[in-house]
Amino acid sequence: MALEITDSNFKETVMDSDKVALVDFWAEWCGPCRMIGPSVEELSKEYEGKAVVGKMNVDMNSEVPMEYGIRGIPTILFFKGGKLVDKQVGVVPKSVLEEKLKMHL
């Protein structure tokens, strides 16, 4: 299952990780977020131990989304070595997310 990432655990879970991190910024009321959610969950299982795959609810966390200028959801950010390395906005097939993830492994 994808990790629950919050404003309070973001630094420790994502920025301080020695693995590539995929963070899905989403909200309960967002239809497109529900469409991409299953792909993120599948990737979290398939890349367990190889990458950090998590979801951040933008309604419950505002600091990190504001810091990274998240204006539309779903937005998926990819981090490596504490730096933002890639971004995907909107619904895309799982294969697109997996390609971006593999590119940074």
Steps between C-alpha positions, in 0.01 A plus 500: 500500500620851420640685800298781650723804466426808708651844554659364818660183354585635151862593578578169669307278254578673171782754524728295726438172315783333310237372253307670222164623631171534312248720682139516379329826609127428512167569672200284588258708287720494188369263229822489296692426823282193554578392142878512547494367858497127411810546280685667788396214732624239250833681460539512880479119510715440191777737613496417871858518626616672179311830522287700742145524363256710695193721492445840659145623557508872413191572711678378814849630415569847365867578567665260252245554219545878541880466504493312167231717341240224465206672329323210332450144611590229445861615485776245542847617595814288480788565741853362508772593746277763660436679169197523275599317179172453309132593500176367352175695511167338422390144432738285298531125450697305761767433235583872482554519877703180495724631219572819697567297815738261318683793341606625844576166671 
